Amino acid sequence: MATRTSTRKTRTAPKPVEMDLSDVDHRVGKPVGGGQLWDPCSTSDIRRWVMAMDNPNPIHWNEEFARDSRYGGLIAPQSIAVALDYGHGAAPACVGRIPGSHLIFGGEEWWFYGTPVRPGDKLFQERRFHDYKIAETKFAGPTMFSRGDTTHTNQHGALVARERSTAIRYLSEEATKRGMYDDQVGVIKRWTAEELTEIESLRREWLLSNRLGVSPHFDEVKIGDTLQRRVIGPHSIASFTTEYRAFLFNIWGTFEWVAPPGIDDPWVYQDPGWTEGFGFDEEDAKIDPRKRDGLYVGPSRGHIDAEKAGEVGMARAYGYGATMGAWCTDFLANWAGHDGLVRHTKADFRSPAFEGDVTYFDAEVVDKITESDWGVPLVQIKLKLTNQDGDMLVSCTAEVELPI
């Protein structure tokens, strides 16, 4: 009897996608370098920042109003610490070369120590790569969630703020292949005149809600109280560009590279492994500074270029994670008034603010802490940022100090 030979082909399982972490592990827990701004903070820096954050609180830009305040002059918002830093605050969370990778922000945690930033102040940063974990995500398969710490002090050595940033590092090719945002490619919301009028009305109500900076007292605030709703947008290429230029390290020649002493390999500025077409040319930038200007080259190109956004798995132009963190701090600080202080925020970034969308702010008092680690009573607030479809962009928990 003839023997039948099987022609069935054996299927081989697809090779699992892996991230090359060989340049990451040995850097965990170590101090790292980065950029340091040359110049002190100026009144123009403050005004540029609040303009970019759409924060029309007059204490930050109106000289006459500010002179009549308890501060006697312009004062920066608490959120400006990230604008006076290098790399949107994410530098110590983006450490080690991962070939073919890109980065988006995953969240920020801030602690504020009550030292205001005024014109003429200069902030200095100490940075440390804290830790990382790898998780499988729908967006990009194997994805790194890495955390880095930055301590901000001023020229007198006074502690201004501490930040722990979370960076999401992923393989661009895998994110593009999975196409999580493919159904949104090119779909930019077109707002009617009536809708835009409603948005502007809500924006106006918020900016007038505490224009004078009157602080609510701890005793009069109740659990369940809600804050005045806020809206920002519609977001556009113009608004994203305005935001980008307000981060001062993006302006030509504003910073130098610095390294912590005594570290053999301090990761001052090595290539993190950006995918092709998203890197800087540090050498040629000494002649042509556009070669490291993120609006033209580099990893930030996708924020204002839909085609480049698609190359890193995004639907279209999109906003900055550090901007969303600043929005949270500004929103809470404006409610707290001139005699209040945002002590702590922890914000998780769930989705970007895409071109054409708007962002709504809704917040509620969820607790009152009479005895806190800060030594003062605090009000705890839950804040969420959503778009016009109700999609969650940011989930934030914060503690705010108010006068007693």
C-alpha positions, 0 to 999 in steps of 0.5 A: 500500500502506498504511503500518503505524504502529508503536505500540511505546512507547520505554522510557526508562531510569530516572533514576540516583539521585544524591547531592547533594554540592554542600555536601561537596566544599569542606569536605574536609581542613578543621577542623570544629567540634562539641560540647564537654562542659562537665564533667570526667569523674566516677566516675558517668560511668565507672560508667555507661559500663561498665554500658552496655558490659556491662564488669564489670571491677572496676577501673572501678566497684569503689572498694575493688578499685580502691584496692588496684590500681596505680592507687590508685582508679577508672580509666576504660576506654580506650574512654571517649574516645568517650563523652566526645566529641560525636556518638558520634565520628562528627561529623567524618565527617558534614560537609556537607548531603546532602538526604534522607540518613541515617547509620550507622557504617562503622568506627573506627580508634583510636590510644592513647597511654598517658594514662589517663582518671581521675575529674576529667579533662576531654577536649578534641577537635580535629576534621577532615573527612578525605575521602570516596568514593562507592560503589554498594551493594546496601543503598542504591545510591550511598553515601558512605563519609566519614572524619573525625579526632578528636584527644583531649587532656586538661586538661594538654594530654596526648595521650590518643587519636586516632580516625578514624571512617568514616560511611556516608551514604546516601539513606533513600528508596533504602535503604527501596526496596531493602529489604535487611533486609525479610526480617528485619522483625519477626523477633525471636529468641525464646530458650529458657530453655536457650539463655539459660542457656548464654549467661549461662554463657559471659558468666560465664566471660569476666568471671571470666577475668581479673577480677584484671587479671593481664597476660600477658607478651609472651614467653609469648604464642604465635601461634595463642593464642585469647582467652576467648570473650565474649558480649553480649546478647540485645540489647533496647530496654532495652540500646540505651537504656542504651547511648545514655544513657551517651554523655554528650552525650545528657544534657540540657545537657551540652555547648556548641558550639565552633568551630576559630578562623580557619575561615569555615565551620566546620560546628559544627552545620548540618543534614546533610540528615536525612530528614523526621522525623529532624532536631533543633529546635535553637531550641526545644530551648532551651526543651524539651530533648527537641527534640534528645534522640535517643531522642525525635527526631533521627537516632538514633530508629531505634535504639529504634523499629522503625517509624523503623528501617524508614524508614531501611532497617533491619529493626528496632531496632538498636545503635550502631556506636560501641558495637561499637568500644568493645566491641572495645577493652574486650575486648582491654584486659581481656585485656591486664590492668592492665600492658598497653595497647591501642595500636591498633585498626582495626574495620570494621562489617559489620552492626548488632547487631539487637534480639533478637540476641546478639554473640559475640567470638572472637579469635586472636593472629596475630603478634608484633612485636618492633620496632614504630613505638611503640618497644615489642613488640606482639602483633597480634590478629584479633577478629571479632564475629558474631551467633547465625547466624554473620553478621559484625558487626565485623572488627577488627585490633589491636595490644596492648602487654604487659609483657616 
